[in-house]
Amino acid sequence: MRLLLTHPYVLVFVGGGAGSLLRYLTGRLVPATLNSSPFPNAILLVNVVASFMLGALVGWIMHRSADESIRLLIGVGFCGGLSTFSSFSVDTVVLLQQGRLGAAVLNIGLNVVICLVASTTGLFFGEKL
């Protein structure tokens, strides 16, 4: 049984399921707290959090002999399930279809710039841990 729980496919599956569930819950809770904002705040939030987490994980792993299972569970699985480029892309296309060019450009800019900053910050903190 222990071998099954440490199998790479199982680690990615479990981490991805947890990340996807958190993304779903964030999508349900964030718009409710922002009065159903027409801007895709939930996807921006999960992309930034996942970018920071993955950056921190990579920074931490680079300076340690970490077990590959941590990278698979958290980096590939959880961060991969939490962050979503496809949802970001669809949200942007919908904004464009609605004629909201400014909001679409803002969505692209915020996701790219803030996620790059989050990844860099996470990498810095991960190296220091």
N, C-alpha and C positions, 0 to 999 in steps of 0.2 A: 504494500500500500504506500509506503514512504517513497518508493521509487516512482510511482505514478504521480505523487504530489510534487515531485521535483523534476518531472519531465518538462522539457522546454515548451512543448505545445500546451501543456496544462497550465504552466506559469503564464504564458501569453494570454491564454483563454480566460483565466481567472482575473488577471489584471485588466484585460480589455473589458470584461463584463462589468467590473467595478467602476472603471473609468466611464464607460457608456452609461451606466446607471446614474452616476453623478452628473454627467452632462444632461441627461434627461430631467433629473430633478432640478438642476440649475435652470433649465429652459422653462420649467413649470413655475419656479419660485421667483426668478428675477423679474420677468415681466409683471408679475402680480405686485411686486414691491415698487416698481417704477410706473405704476398706473398704466399698464399695458402700452408701454412706449413702442412706437412703430419702428424704432431703431433696434437692430439685433444685438442688444446689450449682453444677453446670455452667452451667445457664441463668442463675442469679444472676450468676455470674462473667462470662459473655459480655455480659450486659446492662449490668453496671457498666463493663466495659472499653469497650464500644461507646459508652456514654453519655459517658464521659470523653473518648474520642477525638473524638466528634462535637462536644462542647463546645469542646475545644481547637481543632479545625479551624475552627469558626464564629468563635471569638474571634480566631484568627489571620487569617482572611479579612476580618473586619470592619475591620481596621486596615491592610490592604494591598490593592493592586490585584492580587489573585491570579487566576490563570487558572481559568476555569470548569471546566476538565477535572479539576482537583484536587478540587473539590467533588463532581463527579460520580463520579470513581473511588473516592475515600475516603469521603466523606460519604454519598452516596446508595447507592453500590454496596457497598463493604466494610462500613461500619457497618450498613447495612440488611441485608446478608446475615449478619453476625455476630450482631446483636441480634435477638431474636425475641419479640414480644409473644404470638404464638399459642402457642408452647411454654410460656411462662410461664403463660398462661391455662389450658392443658390440664393442666399440672402442678398448678395450684391446684385445679382441678375434681377431679382424681384424689385429691388429699389430702382433699378434702371427701367424696368417695364412700367413702373408706376410714375415714371418721369421725374424721379427724385435723384437727379444727377449729383447734386451736392452731397446728399446722404450716402450715395454709393461710393463716391470718391473718399468721403470721410471714413467710411467703413473699411475701404481698402487701406487707406493711410494708417488708420489706428491699428488695424490688425497687423500690418507689416511692421510699422515702426515700434509700437509698444511691445509686440512679441519679440522683436529683435533685442530691444532693451531688456525685456524680462529674461530672455535666454542668456544674454551677456551678464546680467546681474546674478542670475542663478549659477552660471559657470564660475563667476568670481567667488560667490559664497561657498559653493561646493568645493572649490580648491582650498579654501581656508578651513573647512571643517576637519 
